[in-house]
Amino acid sequence: MRGYGRLVDVQTPATVLLDRLGISYGVHRYAHDPNAESFGMEAAVVLGLEPDIVFKTLMARLEGERGPLVVAIVPVAEKLDLKALARAAGAKRATMAALADAERATGYVAGGISPFGQKRGHRTFIDESAEICERIYVSGGQRGLDISLAPADLVATLEAVVATIATS
């Protein structure tokens, strides 16, 4: 496999996709605490990383309950600005997707939703703060598993829109 920094041999839909595309990435496993309040902050703390380079993958819905789902990727210490996401997507409004809808649409469980290898492709938006990072960390498709890669690889692979979508 093409990933580097592997502690164990891991295959998730996310790593399978990145391997197939020849994208260089690192695998970072950690002991997940099921009682953690924030899965993303847990990853940053346990892996000894600054929270501004660890990103969480969120699912939102545009234009109400029946609108399309989109992926929003923001730093774990920040919140998703739904108004900014709606503007970036050219929509009137955005709301957080129901947990069951997010899990069903991605094939992942909450706390392990990766932007890569989802069951269906979704428009993806990433906060512009990722562009100043050499590498960013996102979920690898399981709780307790992050992958690191160059932000440009994430943007290119997912055809992500880079926009200001995070707020403190």
FIDRENKE-895682 format. One record per residue: residue number from 1; residue in three letters; chain; z, y, x of N, C-alpha, C in turn. Coordinates in steps of 0.1 Angstrom, whole numbers. Atoms other than C-alpha are relative to their C-alpha. Layout:
FIDRENKE-895682
<drenkol NUM; vexpa ALA; lonu A; n_pz Z; n_py Y; n_px X; ca_pz Z; ca_py Y; ca_px X; c_pz Z; c_py Y; c_px X>
...
***
This chain:
FIDRENKE-895682
<drenkol 1; vexpa MET; lonu A; n_pz 0; n_py -12; n_px 8; ca_pz 0; ca_py 0; ca_px 0; c_pz 0; c_py 12; c_px 9>
<drenkol 2; vexpa ARG; lonu A; n_pz 1; n_py -13; n_px -7; ca_pz -6; ca_py 36; ca_px 10; c_pz 12; c_py 8; c_px 1>
<drenkol 3; vexpa GLY; lonu A; n_pz -12; n_py -8; n_px 0; ca_pz 28; ca_py 50; ca_px 3; c_pz 7; c_py -1; c_px 13>
<drenkol 4; vexpa TYR; lonu A; n_pz -8; n_py 1; n_px -12; ca_pz 51; ca_py 58; ca_px 32; c_pz 15; c_py 2; c_px -3>
<drenkol 5; vexpa GLY; lonu A; n_pz -14; n_py -2; n_px 2; ca_pz 88; ca_py 59; ca_px 36; c_pz 6; c_py -10; c_px -10>
<drenkol 6; vexpa ARG; lonu A; n_pz -5; n_py 9; n_px 9; ca_pz 92; ca_py 29; ca_px 14; c_pz 13; c_py -7; c_px 5>
<drenkol 7; vexpa LEU; lonu A; n_pz -12; n_py 8; n_px -4; ca_pz 127; ca_py 13; ca_px 14; c_pz -2; c_py -14; c_px -6>
<drenkol 8; vexpa VAL; lonu A; n_pz 3; n_py 13; n_px 6; ca_pz 115; ca_py -15; ca_px -8; c_pz -14; c_py 0; c_px -6>
<drenkol 9; vexpa ASP; lonu A; n_pz 14; n_py 0; n_px 6; ca_pz 81; ca_py -26; ca_px -22; c_pz 2; c_py 3; c_px -15>
<drenkol 10; vexpa VAL; lonu A; n_pz -1; n_py -4; n_px 14; ca_pz 78; ca_py -8; ca_px -55; c_pz -13; c_py 2; c_px -6>
<drenkol 11; vexpa GLN; lonu A; n_pz 12; n_py -2; n_px 8; ca_pz 51; ca_py -9; ca_px -81; c_pz 3; c_py 5; c_px -14>
<drenkol 12; vexpa THR; lonu A; n_pz -1; n_py -6; n_px 14; ca_pz 50; ca_py 13; ca_px -112; c_pz -14; c_py 4; c_px -3>
<drenkol 13; vexpa PRO; lonu A; n_pz 13; n_py -6; n_px 3; ca_pz 20; ca_py 26; ca_px -130; c_pz -3; c_py 12; c_px 8>
<drenkol 14; vexpa ALA; lonu A; n_pz 2; n_py -12; n_px -8; ca_pz 25; ca_py 58; ca_px -110; c_pz -4; c_py -4; c_px 14>
<drenkol 15; vexpa THR; lonu A; n_pz 4; n_py 4; n_px -14; ca_pz 24; ca_py 41; ca_px -76; c_pz -13; c_py -7; c_px 1>
<drenkol 16; vexpa VAL; lonu A; n_pz 13; n_py 7; n_px 0; ca_pz -5; ca_py 19; ca_px -86; c_pz -11; c_py 10; c_px -1>
<drenkol 17; vexpa LEU; lonu A; n_pz 10; n_py -10; n_px 1; ca_pz -25; ca_py 49; ca_px -96; c_pz -2; c_py 8; c_px 13>
<drenkol 18; vexpa LEU; lonu A; n_pz 1; n_py -7; n_px -13; ca_pz -17; ca_py 68; ca_px -64; c_pz -6; c_py -8; c_px 11>
<drenkol 19; vexpa ASP; lonu A; n_pz 6; n_py 9; n_px -10; ca_pz -25; ca_py 38; ca_px -43; c_pz -15; c_py -2; c_px -2>
<drenkol 20; vexpa ARG; lonu A; n_pz 14; n_py 2; n_px 3; ca_pz -58; ca_py 33; ca_px -61; c_pz -8; c_py 12; c_px 4>
<drenkol 21; vexpa LEU; lonu A; n_pz 7; n_py -12; n_px -4; ca_pz -67; ca_py 69; ca_px -55; c_pz 1; c_py 4; c_px 15>
<drenkol 22; vexpa GLY; lonu A; n_pz -1; n_py -2; n_px -14; ca_pz -57; ca_py 68; ca_px -19; c_pz 9; c_py 13; c_px 3>
<drenkol 23; vexpa ILE; lonu A; n_pz -8; n_py -12; n_px -2; ca_pz -31; ca_py 96; ca_px -23; c_pz 12; c_py -4; c_px 8>
<drenkol 24; vexpa SER; lonu A; n_pz -12; n_py 2; n_px -8; ca_pz -4; ca_py 98; ca_px 4; c_pz 12; c_py 4; c_px -7>
<drenkol 25; vexpa TYR; lonu A; n_pz -13; n_py -4; n_px 6; ca_pz 31; ca_py 97; ca_px -10; c_pz 11; c_py -8; c_px 6>
<drenkol 26; vexpa GLY; lonu A; n_pz -12; n_py 7; n_px -4; ca_pz 66; ca_py 87; ca_px -2; c_pz 8; c_py -6; c_px -12>
<drenkol 27; vexpa VAL; lonu A; n_pz -8; n_py 6; n_px 10; ca_pz 89; ca_py 64; ca_px -22; c_pz 15; c_py 2; c_px 4>
<drenkol 28; vexpa HIS; lonu A; n_pz -14; n_py -3; n_px -3; ca_pz 126; ca_py 74; ca_px -25; c_pz 8; c_py -6; c_px -11>
<drenkol 29; vexpa ARG; lonu A; n_pz -9; n_py 7; n_px 9; ca_pz 150; ca_py 50; ca_px -42; c_pz 14; c_py 4; c_px 1>
<drenkol 30; vexpa TYR; lonu A; n_pz -14; n_py -3; n_px 0; ca_pz 185; ca_py 58; ca_px -51; c_pz 8; c_py -7; c_px -11>
<drenkol 31; vexpa ALA; lonu A; n_pz -8; n_py 6; n_px 10; ca_pz 214; ca_py 43; ca_px -71; c_pz 2; c_py 9; c_px -11>
<drenkol 32; vexpa HIS; lonu A; n_pz -1; n_py -9; n_px 11; ca_pz 210; ca_py 58; ca_px -105; c_pz 13; c_py -2; c_px -8>
<drenkol 33; vexpa ASP; lonu A; n_pz -13; n_py 0; n_px 8; ca_pz 242; ca_py 67; ca_px -125; c_pz -5; c_py 2; c_px -14>
<drenkol 34; vexpa PRO; lonu A; n_pz 4; n_py -2; n_px 14; ca_pz 235; ca_py 60; ca_px -162; c_pz 7; c_py 11; c_px -7>
<drenkol 35; vexpa ASN; lonu A; n_pz -8; n_py -11; n_px 6; ca_pz 261; ca_py 86; ca_px -170; c_pz -3; c_py 14; c_px 5>
<drenkol 36; vexpa ALA; lonu A; n_pz 4; n_py -13; n_px -5; ca_pz 244; ca_py 114; ca_px -151; c_pz -4; c_py 9; c_px -11>
<drenkol 37; vexpa GLU; lonu A; n_pz 3; n_py -10; n_px 10; ca_pz 241; ca_py 146; ca_px -171; c_pz -15; c_py 4; c_px 1>
<drenkol 38; vexpa SER; lonu A; n_pz 13; n_py -4; n_px -3; ca_pz 208; ca_py 155; ca_px -155; c_pz -7; c_py -9; c_px 10>
<drenkol 39; vexpa PHE; lonu A; n_pz 7; n_py 9; n_px -8; ca_pz 185; ca_py 129; ca_px -141; c_pz -6; c_py 7; c_px 12>
<drenkol 40; vexpa GLY; lonu A; n_pz 7; n_py -7; n_px -11; ca_pz 166; ca_py 154; ca_px -120; c_pz 10; c_py 5; c_px 10>
<drenkol 41; vexpa MET; lonu A; n_pz -10; n_py -4; n_px -9; ca_pz 197; ca_py 170; ca_px -105; c_pz 7; c_py -11; c_px 7>
<drenkol 42; vexpa GLU; lonu A; n_pz -6; n_py 12; n_px -7; ca_pz 211; ca_py 136; ca_px -98; c_pz -9; c_py -4; c_px 12>
<drenkol 43; vexpa ALA; lonu A; n_pz 9; n_py 4; n_px -10; ca_pz 180; ca_py 128; ca_px -78; c_pz 1; c_py 9; c_px 12>
<drenkol 44; vexpa ALA; lonu A; n_pz -1; n_py -10; n_px -11; ca_pz 183; ca_py 160; ca_px -58; c_pz 13; c_py -2; c_px 8>
<drenkol 45; vexpa VAL; lonu A; n_pz -13; n_py 1; n_px -7; ca_pz 220; ca_py 155; ca_px -50; c_pz 0; c_py -13; c_px 8>
<drenkol 46; vexpa VAL; lonu A; n_pz -1; n_py 13; n_px -6; ca_pz 218; ca_py 118; ca_px -42; c_pz -10; c_py -1; c_px 12>
<drenkol 47; vexpa LEU; lonu A; n_pz 10; n_py 1; n_px -11; ca_pz 186; ca_py 122; ca_px -20; c_pz 3; c_py 11; c_px 10>
<drenkol 48; vexpa GLY; lonu A; n_pz -3; n_py -11; n_px -9; ca_pz 201; ca_py 153; ca_px -3; c_pz -11; c_py 10; c_px 1>
<drenkol 49; vexpa LEU; lonu A; n_pz 11; n_py -10; n_px 0; ca_pz 173; ca_py 176; ca_px -13; c_pz 4; c_py 13; c_px -7>
<drenkol 50; vexpa GLU; lonu A; n_pz -2; n_py -12; n_px 7; ca_pz 172; ca_py 212; ca_px -24; c_pz -6; c_py -1; c_px -14>
<drenkol 51; vexpa PRO; lonu A; n_pz 5; n_py 1; n_px 14; ca_pz 167; ca_py 214; ca_px -62; c_pz -13; c_py 7; c_px -2>
<drenkol 52; vexpa ASP; lonu A; n_pz 12; n_py -7; n_px 2; ca_pz 138; ca_py 237; ca_px -58; c_pz -13; c_py -8; c_px 4>
<drenkol 53; vexpa ILE; lonu A; n_pz 11; n_py 9; n_px -4; ca_pz 116; ca_py 209; ca_px -44; c_pz -1; c_py -13; c_px -8>
<drenkol 54; vexpa VAL; lonu A; n_pz 0; n_py 11; n_px 9; ca_pz 126; ca_py 183; ca_px -70; c_pz -4; c_py 5; c_px -13>
<drenkol 55; vexpa PHE; lonu A; n_pz 6; n_py -5; n_px 13; ca_pz 106; ca_py 186; ca_px -102; c_pz 3; c_py -11; c_px -11>
<drenkol 56; vexpa LYS; lonu A; n_pz -1; n_py 9; n_px 11; ca_pz 112; ca_py 171; ca_px -136; c_pz -12; c_py 1; c_px -9>
<drenkol 57; vexpa THR; lonu A; n_pz 12; n_py 1; n_px 9; ca_pz 85; ca_py 159; ca_px -160; c_pz 5; c_py 0; c_px -14>
<drenkol 58; vexpa LEU; lonu A; n_pz -3; n_py -2; n_px 14; ca_pz 89; ca_py 171; ca_px -195; c_pz -12; c_py -1; c_px -9>
<drenkol 59; vexpa MET; lonu A; n_pz 11; n_py 1; n_px 10; ca_pz 68; ca_py 165; ca_px -226; c_pz 3; c_py 11; c_px -11>
<drenkol 60; vexpa ALA; lonu A; n_pz -1; n_py -10; n_px 11; ca_pz 61; ca_py 193; ca_px -251; c_pz -11; c_py -2; c_px -10>
<drenkol 61; vexpa ARG; lonu A; n_pz 10; n_py 1; n_px 11; ca_pz 41; ca_py 196; ca_px -283; c_pz -5; c_py 14; c_px -2>
<drenkol 62; vexpa LEU; lonu A; n_pz 6; n_py -13; n_px 3; ca_pz 17; ca_py 225; ca_px -289; c_pz -2; c_py 1; c_px -15>
<drenkol 63; vexpa GLU; lonu A; n_pz 3; n_py -3; n_px 13; ca_pz 14; ca_py 241; ca_px -323; c_pz 7; c_py -8; c_px -11>
<drenkol 64; vexpa GLY; lonu A; n_pz -8; n_py 6; n_px 11; ca_pz 41; ca_py 222; ca_px -342; c_pz 1; c_py -16; c_px 1>
<drenkol 65; vexpa GLU; lonu A; n_pz -3; n_py 14; n_px 0; ca_pz 50; ca_py 186; ca_px -351; c_pz -11; c_py -9; c_px 2>
<drenkol 66; vexpa ARG; lonu A; n_pz 12; n_py 8; n_px -1; ca_pz 15; ca_py 172; ca_px -352; c_pz -9; c_py 4; c_px 11>
<drenkol 67; vexpa GLY; lonu A; n_pz 9; n_py -5; n_px -10; ca_pz 1; ca_py 191; ca_px -323; c_pz 0; c_py -10; c_px 12>
<drenkol 68; vexpa PRO; lonu A; n_pz 1; n_py 9; n_px -12; ca_pz -10; ca_py 175; ca_px -290; c_pz 12; c_py 1; c_px 10>
<drenkol 69; vexpa LEU; lonu A; n_pz -10; n_py 0; n_px -10; ca_pz 15; ca_py 165; ca_px -264; c_pz -6; c_py 5; c_px 14>
<drenkol 70; vexpa VAL; lonu A; n_pz 4; n_py -5; n_px -14; ca_pz 13; ca_py 182; ca_px -229; c_pz 12; c_py -4; c_px 9>
<drenkol 71; vexpa VAL; lonu A; n_pz -9; n_py 2; n_px -10; ca_pz 31; ca_py 175; ca_px -197; c_pz 4; c_py 14; c_px 7>
<drenkol 72; vexpa ALA; lonu A; n_pz -4; n_py -12; n_px -7; ca_pz 52; ca_py 203; ca_px -181; c_pz 9; c_py -4; c_px 11>
<drenkol 73; vexpa ILE; lonu A; n_pz -7; n_py 4; n_px -12; ca_pz 65; ca_py 199; ca_px -146; c_pz 7; c_py 13; c_px 6>
<drenkol 74; vexpa VAL; lonu A; n_pz -8; n_py -11; n_px -5; ca_pz 93; ca_py 223; ca_px -135; c_pz 11; c_py -4; c_px 9>
<drenkol 75; vexpa PRO; lonu A; n_pz -11; n_py 4; n_px -9; ca_pz 120; ca_py 224; ca_px -108; c_pz 13; c_py -4; c_px -8>
<drenkol 76; vexpa VAL; lonu A; n_pz -11; n_py 6; n_px 8; ca_pz 151; ca_py 204; ca_px -119; c_pz 11; c_py 11; c_px -3>
<drenkol 77; vexpa ALA; lonu A; n_pz -10; n_py -10; n_px 2; ca_pz 174; ca_py 235; ca_px -116; c_pz -4; c_py 11; c_px -10>
<drenkol 78; vexpa GLU; lonu A; n_pz 5; n_py -10; n_px 10; ca_pz 152; ca_py 255; ca_px -140; c_pz -2; c_py -6; c_px -13>
<drenkol 79; vexpa LYS; lonu A; n_pz 3; n_py 4; n_px 14; ca_pz 144; ca_py 253; ca_px -177; c_pz -15; c_py 3; c_px -2>
<drenkol 80; vexpa LEU; lonu A; n_pz 13; n_py -3; n_px 5; ca_pz 110; ca_py 251; ca_px -193; c_pz -1; c_py 11; c_px -9>
<drenkol 81; vexpa ASP; lonu A; n_pz 2; n_py -12; n_px 9; ca_pz 99; ca_py 284; ca_px -208; c_pz -11; c_py -4; c_px -9>
<drenkol 82; vexpa LEU; lonu A; n_pz 10; n_py 5; n_px 10; ca_pz 82; ca_py 272; ca_px -240; c_pz -10; c_py 10; c_px -3>
<drenkol 83; vexpa LYS; lonu A; n_pz 10; n_py -11; n_px 3; ca_pz 66; ca_py 306; ca_px -247; c_pz -10; c_py 1; c_px 11>
<drenkol 84; vexpa ALA; lonu A; n_pz 10; n_py -1; n_px -11; ca_pz 51; ca_py 307; ca_px -212; c_pz -9; c_py -12; c_px 0>
<drenkol 85; vexpa LEU; lonu A; n_pz 8; n_py 12; n_px 1; ca_pz 39; ca_py 271; ca_px -216; c_pz -11; c_py 2; c_px -11>
<drenkol 86; vexpa ALA; lonu A; n_pz 10; n_py -2; n_px 11; ca_pz 22; ca_py 280; ca_px -249; c_pz -10; c_py 10; c_px 5>
<drenkol 87; vexpa ARG; lonu A; n_pz 10; n_py -9; n_px -5; ca_pz 5; ca_py 310; ca_px -233; c_pz -9; c_py -6; c_px 10>
<drenkol 88; vexpa ALA; lonu A; n_pz 9; n_py 7; n_px -11; ca_pz -7; ca_py 289; ca_px -203; c_pz -9; c_py -10; c_px -7>
<drenkol 89; vexpa ALA; lonu A; n_pz 8; n_py 10; n_px 7; ca_pz -20; ca_py 263; ca_px -228; c_pz -10; c_py 7; c_px -10>
<drenkol 90; vexpa GLY; lonu A; n_pz 9; n_py -6; n_px 10; ca_pz -37; ca_py 289; ca_px -250; c_pz 4; c_py -3; c_px -15>
<drenkol 91; vexpa ALA; lonu A; n_pz -5; n_py 4; n_px 14; ca_pz -15; ca_py 279; ca_px -280; c_pz 9; c_py 11; c_px -5>
<drenkol 92; vexpa LYS; lonu A; n_pz -9; n_py -10; n_px 6; ca_pz 6; ca_py 299; ca_px -304; c_pz 14; c_py -3; c_px 3>
<drenkol 93; vexpa ARG; lonu A; n_pz -13; n_py 3; n_px -3; ca_pz 37; ca_py 280; ca_px -297; c_pz 1; c_py -14; c_px 6>
<drenkol 94; vexpa ALA; lonu A; n_pz -3; n_py 13; n_px -6; ca_pz 52; ca_py 250; ca_px -279; c_pz 15; c_py -4; c_px -3>
<drenkol 95; vexpa THR; lonu A; n_pz -14; n_py 5; n_px 2; ca_pz 83; ca_py 229; ca_px -287; c_pz 1; c_py -13; c_px 8>
<drenkol 96; vexpa MET; lonu A; n_pz -3; n_py 12; n_px -8; ca_pz 100; ca_py 201; ca_px -268; c_pz -4; c_py -12; c_px -9>
<drenkol 97; vexpa ALA; lonu A; n_pz 4; n_py 12; n_px 7; ca_pz 86; ca_py 167; ca_px -278; c_pz 12; c_py -8; c_px -3>
<drenkol 98; vexpa ALA; lonu A; n_pz -11; n_py 9; n_px 3; ca_pz 109; ca_py 142; ca_px -295; c_pz 0; c_py -11; c_px 11>
<drenkol 99; vexpa LEU; lonu A; n_pz -2; n_py 10; n_px -10; ca_pz 123; ca_py 117; ca_px -270; c_pz -9; c_py -12; c_px -2>
<drenkol 100; vexpa ALA; lonu A; n_pz 8; n_py 13; n_px 3; ca_pz 107; ca_py 87; ca_px -288; c_pz -15; c_py 3; c_px 1>
<drenkol 101; vexpa ASP; lonu A; n_pz 14; n_py -3; n_px -1; ca_pz 73; ca_py 105; ca_px -289; c_pz -4; c_py 0; c_px 15>
<drenkol 102; vexpa ALA; lonu A; n_pz 3; n_py -1; n_px -15; ca_pz 75; ca_py 112; ca_px -251; c_pz -1; c_py -14; c_px 6>
<drenkol 103; vexpa GLU; lonu A; n_pz 0; n_py 14; n_px -6; ca_pz 84; ca_py 76; ca_px -243; c_pz -12; c_py -8; c_px -5>
<drenkol 104; vexpa ARG; lonu A; n_pz 11; n_py 7; n_px 6; ca_pz 58; ca_py 62; ca_px -266; c_pz -14; c_py 4; c_px 6>
<drenkol 105; vexpa ALA; lonu A; n_pz 13; n_py -6; n_px -5; ca_pz 30; ca_py 85; ca_px -253; c_pz -2; c_py -3; c_px 15>
<drenkol 106; vexpa THR; lonu A; n_pz 1; n_py 2; n_px -14; ca_pz 38; ca_py 79; ca_px -216; c_pz 2; c_py -14; c_px 5>
<drenkol 107; vexpa GLY; lonu A; n_pz -3; n_py 14; n_px -4; ca_pz 50; ca_py 43; ca_px -215; c_pz 12; c_py -1; c_px 10>
<drenkol 108; vexpa TYR; lonu A; n_pz -12; n_py 0; n_px -8; ca_pz 81; ca_py 54; ca_px -195; c_pz 12; c_py 3; c_px -8>
<drenkol 109; vexpa VAL; lonu A; n_pz -12; n_py -3; n_px 6; ca_pz 117; ca_py 58; ca_px -204; c_pz 5; c_py 14; c_px 5>
<drenkol 110; vexpa ALA; lonu A; n_pz -6; n_py -13; n_px -4; ca_pz 135; ca_py 92; ca_px -204; c_pz 8; c_py -1; c_px 13>
<drenkol 111; vexpa GLY; lonu A; n_pz -7; n_py 0; n_px -13; ca_pz 148; ca_py 100; ca_px -169; c_pz -9; c_py -7; c_px 10>
<drenkol 112; vexpa GLY; lonu A; n_pz 9; n_py 7; n_px -9; ca_pz 119; ca_py 80; ca_px -155; c_pz -14; c_py 3; c_px -3>
<drenkol 113; vexpa ILE; lonu A; n_pz 13; n_py -3; n_px 3; ca_pz 89; ca_py 97; ca_px -169; c_pz -7; c_py 7; c_px 12>
<drenkol 114; vexpa SER; lonu A; n_pz 8; n_py -5; n_px -12; ca_pz 64; ca_py 102; ca_px -141; c_pz -12; c_py 8; c_px -6>
<drenkol 115; vexpa PRO; lonu A; n_pz 12; n_py -7; n_px 4; ca_pz 35; ca_py 127; ca_px -144; c_pz -12; c_py -9; c_px 3>
<drenkol 116; vexpa PHE; lonu A; n_pz 11; n_py 9; n_px -3; ca_pz 13; ca_py 98; ca_px -130; c_pz 1; c_py -13; c_px -7>
<drenkol 117; vexpa GLY; lonu A; n_pz 0; n_py 14; n_px 6; ca_pz 2; ca_py 66; ca_px -146; c_pz 5; c_py -1; c_px -14>
<drenkol 118; vexpa GLN; lonu A; n_pz -4; n_py 1; n_px 14; ca_pz 10; ca_py 75; ca_px -182; c_pz -10; c_py -8; c_px -8>
<drenkol 119; vexpa LYS; lonu A; n_pz 9; n_py 8; n_px 9; ca_pz -4; ca_py 54; ca_px -210; c_pz -13; c_py 7; c_px -4>
<drenkol 120; vexpa ARG; lonu A; n_pz 11; n_py -9; n_px 4; ca_pz -26; ca_py 83; ca_px -221; c_pz 0; c_py 12; c_px 9>
<drenkol 121; vexpa GLY; lonu A; n_pz 1; n_py -12; n_px -7; ca_pz -38; ca_py 113; ca_px -202; c_pz 4; c_py 12; c_px -9>
<drenkol 122; vexpa HIS; lonu A; n_pz -5; n_py -12; n_px 7; ca_pz -22; ca_py 146; ca_px -212; c_pz -3; c_py 12; c_px 8>
<drenkol 123; vexpa ARG; lonu A; n_pz 1; n_py -13; n_px -8; ca_pz -30; ca_py 182; ca_px -202; c_pz 13; c_py 2; c_px 7>
<drenkol 124; vexpa THR; lonu A; n_pz -12; n_py -1; n_px -8; ca_pz -6; ca_py 189; ca_px -175; c_pz 1; c_py 15; c_px 6>
<drenkol 125; vexpa PHE; lonu A; n_pz -3; n_py -13; n_px -5; ca_pz 10; ca_py 222; ca_px -164; c_pz 12; c_py -1; c_px 10>
<drenkol 126; vexpa ILE; lonu A; n_pz -10; n_py 1; n_px -10; ca_pz 31; ca_py 227; ca_px -133; c_pz 4; c_py 14; c_px 4>
<drenkol 127; vexpa ASP; lonu A; n_pz -5; n_py -14; n_px -3; ca_pz 53; ca_py 257; ca_px -124; c_pz -6; c_py 4; c_px 14>
<drenkol 128; vexpa GLU; lonu A; n_pz 7; n_py -5; n_px -12; ca_pz 37; ca_py 279; ca_px -97; c_pz 9; c_py -1; c_px 12>
<drenkol 129; vexpa SER; lonu A; n_pz -9; n_py 1; n_px -12; ca_pz 68; ca_py 275; ca_px -75; c_pz -3; c_py -12; c_px 8>
<drenkol 130; vexpa ALA; lonu A; n_pz 4; n_py 12; n_px -7; ca_pz 54; ca_py 241; ca_px -65; c_pz -9; c_py 4; c_px 12>
<drenkol 131; vexpa GLU; lonu A; n_pz 10; n_py -3; n_px -10; ca_pz 27; ca_py 258; ca_px -45; c_pz 6; c_py 5; c_px 13>
<drenkol 132; vexpa ILE; lonu A; n_pz -6; n_py -5; n_px -12; ca_pz 51; ca_py 272; ca_px -19; c_pz 7; c_py -12; c_px 8>
<drenkol 133; vexpa CYS; lonu A; n_pz -7; n_py 12; n_px -6; ca_pz 65; ca_py 237; ca_px -12; c_pz -10; c_py -8; c_px 9>
<drenkol 134; vexpa GLU; lonu A; n_pz 9; n_py 9; n_px -8; ca_pz 51; ca_py 215; ca_px 16; c_pz -1; c_py -14; c_px -8>
<drenkol 135; vexpa ARG; lonu A; n_pz 0; n_py 12; n_px 8; ca_pz 61; ca_py 184; ca_px -5; c_pz 9; c_py 2; c_px -12>
<drenkol 136; vexpa ILE; lonu A; n_pz -9; n_py 0; n_px 11; ca_pz 76; ca_py 180; ca_px -39; c_pz 3; c_py -14; c_px -4>
<drenkol 137; vexpa TYR; lonu A; n_pz -5; n_py 13; n_px 4; ca_pz 95; ca_py 152; ca_px -55; c_pz -1; c_py -1; c_px -15>
<drenkol 138; vexpa VAL; lonu A; n_pz 1; n_py 3; n_px 14; ca_pz 87; ca_py 138; ca_px -90; c_pz 4; c_py -14; c_px -3>
<drenkol 139; vexpa SER; lonu A; n_pz -4; n_py 14; n_px 4; ca_pz 98; ca_py 107; ca_px -109; c_pz -12; c_py -9; c_px 4>
<drenkol 140; vexpa GLY; lonu A; n_pz 9; n_py 10; n_px -3; ca_pz 81; ca_py 76; ca_px -97; c_pz -2; c_py -10; c_px -11>
<drenkol 141; vexpa GLY; lonu A; n_pz 2; n_py 9; n_px 11; ca_pz 82; ca_py 59; ca_px -131; c_pz 12; c_py -9; c_px -3>
<drenkol 142; vexpa GLN; lonu A; n_pz -12; n_py 7; n_px 3; ca_pz 117; ca_py 45; ca_px -131; c_pz 12; c_py 9; c_px 3>
<drenkol 143; vexpa ARG; lonu A; n_pz -12; n_py -7; n_px -3; ca_pz 152; ca_py 59; ca_px -132; c_pz 4; c_py -5; c_px 14>
<drenkol 144; vexpa GLY; lonu A; n_pz -4; n_py 4; n_px -13; ca_pz 164; ca_py 60; ca_px -96; c_pz -11; c_py -1; c_px 10>
<drenkol 145; vexpa LEU; lonu A; n_pz 12; n_py 1; n_px -9; ca_pz 129; ca_py 63; ca_px -81; c_pz -8; c_py 13; c_px -1>
<drenkol 146; vexpa ASP; lonu A; n_pz 8; n_py -12; n_px -1; ca_pz 113; ca_py 95; ca_px -69; c_pz -12; c_py -3; c_px 10>
<drenkol 147; vexpa ILE; lonu A; n_pz 11; n_py 1; n_px -10; ca_pz 80; ca_py 99; ca_px -51; c_pz -2; c_py 15; c_px 5>
<drenkol 148; vexpa SER; lonu A; n_pz 2; n_py -13; n_px -6; ca_pz 72; ca_py 128; ca_px -28; c_pz -15; c_py 1; c_px 4>
<drenkol 149; vexpa LEU; lonu A; n_pz 14; n_py -2; n_px -4; ca_pz 37; ca_py 142; ca_px -22; c_pz -3; c_py 15; c_px 1>
<drenkol 150; vexpa ALA; lonu A; n_pz 5; n_py -14; n_px -1; ca_pz 18; ca_py 174; ca_px -15; c_pz -3; c_py 5; c_px -14>
<drenkol 151; vexpa PRO; lonu A; n_pz 3; n_py -6; n_px 13; ca_pz 17; ca_py 197; ca_px -45; c_pz -15; c_py 0; c_px -3>
<drenkol 152; vexpa ALA; lonu A; n_pz 14; n_py -1; n_px 2; ca_pz -20; ca_py 201; ca_px -40; c_pz -6; c_py -13; c_px -5>
<drenkol 153; vexpa ASP; lonu A; n_pz 4; n_py 14; n_px 5; ca_pz -24; ca_py 163; ca_px -45; c_pz 3; c_py -2; c_px -14>
<drenkol 154; vexpa LEU; lonu A; n_pz -4; n_py 1; n_px 14; ca_pz -5; ca_py 164; ca_px -77; c_pz -9; c_py 8; c_px -9>
<drenkol 155; vexpa VAL; lonu A; n_pz 8; n_py -8; n_px 8; ca_pz -25; ca_py 193; ca_px -90; c_pz -14; c_py -5; c_px -1>
<drenkol 156; vexpa ALA; lonu A; n_pz 14; n_py 5; n_px 1; ca_pz -59; ca_py 178; ca_px -81; c_pz 0; c_py -13; c_px -7>
<drenkol 157; vexpa THR; lonu A; n_pz 0; n_py 13; n_px 7; ca_pz -50; ca_py 143; ca_px -93; c_pz 1; c_py 1; c_px -15>
<drenkol 158; vexpa LEU; lonu A; n_pz -2; n_py -1; n_px 15; ca_pz -38; ca_py 154; ca_px -127; c_pz -8; c_py 12; c_px -6>
<drenkol 159; vexpa GLU; lonu A; n_pz 7; n_py -11; n_px 5; ca_pz -61; ca_py 184; ca_px -130; c_pz 9; c_py 10; c_px -7>
<drenkol 160; vexpa ALA; lonu A; n_pz -11; n_py -8; n_px 6; ca_pz -29; ca_py 204; ca_px -136; c_pz -4; c_py 15; c_px 1>
<drenkol 161; vexpa VAL; lonu A; n_pz 0; n_py -14; n_px 0; ca_pz -28; ca_py 240; ca_px -145; c_pz 12; c_py 5; c_px 6>
<drenkol 162; vexpa VAL; lonu A; n_pz -11; n_py -6; n_px -7; ca_pz -6; ca_py 260; ca_px -122; c_pz 3; c_py 13; c_px -7>
<drenkol 163; vexpa ALA; lonu A; n_pz -4; n_py -12; n_px 7; ca_pz 13; ca_py 287; ca_px -141; c_pz 15; c_py 2; c_px 1>
<drenkol 164; vexpa THR; lonu A; n_pz -14; n_py -3; n_px 0; ca_pz 47; ca_py 304; ca_px -144; c_pz 5; c_py -5; c_px -13>
<drenkol 165; vexpa ILE; lonu A; n_pz -5; n_py 6; n_px 12; ca_pz 64; ca_py 281; ca_px -169; c_pz 15; c_py -3; c_px 1>
<drenkol 166; vexpa ALA; lonu A; n_pz -15; n_py 3; n_px -2; ca_pz 100; ca_py 278; ca_px -155; c_pz 8; c_py 13; c_px -2>
<drenkol 167; vexpa THR; lonu A; n_pz -9; n_py -11; n_px 1; ca_pz 129; ca_py 301; ca_px -162; c_pz 14; c_py -5; c_px 4>
<drenkol 168; vexpa SER; lonu A; n_pz -14; n_py 3; n_px -4; ca_pz 165; ca_py 302; ca_px -149; c_pz 9; c_py -3; c_px -12>
***
